[in-house]
Amino acid sequence: MGNVLATFRVMPESVDVDLSAVEARIKELGIGDVKEMKQEDIAFGLKQLIVLVLMADEGGLLEKIEGELRGVEGVQDAENTGVTLV
């Protein structure tokens, strides 16, 4: 088994959520090697957070990370949007 680079889309609860604070909480989770986090505009002031995580290619790990991301204060939803072998 090798490593994969997984992309997660993290949606805030509202436009009032401080995404910088959400980024800091995600870094504290220890979900793997977070390579990049970037904020992207969606519409009407709402932004999403794109999180790239380098991790082991293990069964069930993507779902576990999604659950941990959903548990972060200020996060409404998180989903895996892509995985690439590295």
N, C-alpha and C positions, 0 to 999 in steps of 0.2 A: 504494500500500500504506500502511496505517495502522499503528496499534499495537494490541496485544492484551494483556489481563491474563490470565495463565495461572496456574492453581492446581496445585500439586504436593503429593502426599502422600509424606512421607519416613518410612520405617519404620526404627527403630534395630535393631541386632543383638540386643540384649537389654534387660531392664529396668535393667541396671547402666550403660548408656550415659548419659553426661552430655549431655543435649540442649542445654544452654546452650553447651557446647563445640562441638557440631555446628552450632549456629546461627552461632557465630563463624567456623567454617571455611567455611560456605556464603557468608557475607558477603565472605570473601576470594576467592571464586571469580571474581567479576566476571561473573556470568551474565546480567546485566541490572539493571534498577532494582528491587531487592527492596523491595516496598511494605510487606509484613507477614510476620511469622513468628509462629505461635502453636502452643503445645503443647496437644494434646487427649488426654484419657484414652480408652483403648480398653477394657482389661479387666485385672484382676489386677495392677495396678501398671504395666502397659505403656502407654506414651504414643506418639503419633505427632506429627510436626511438619508443619504445614500452611504452605506457602510460596507467597506471591503475588508474581509477577514481572511487571512491565510491560516489554514487549519489542516489537521490530519484528515485523510479520506476514510472516515469511519461511519458506519451505519448509525442512523439516529442522531448524529451530532447536529445536523442542520435544524431539525425540529427542536432540539434542546436549546440551541442558540436563539431561534425564533421566540420560544417561550420566555427566555431570559430578557430579550429585548422588549417584549410586550409587558414585562413586569416593571420596566423602568418608569418612574414617575413622570407624567406628562406625555406618555406614549399611548396612543389609541390602538395602533396595530403595527405589526412588523411581518414582513414576508420575504422569503428567499426569492430573488428574481433571476438568479443565474449562478452556475458553478463551472469553473474552468480548471482542468488539471494543470499543475505547474511542475 
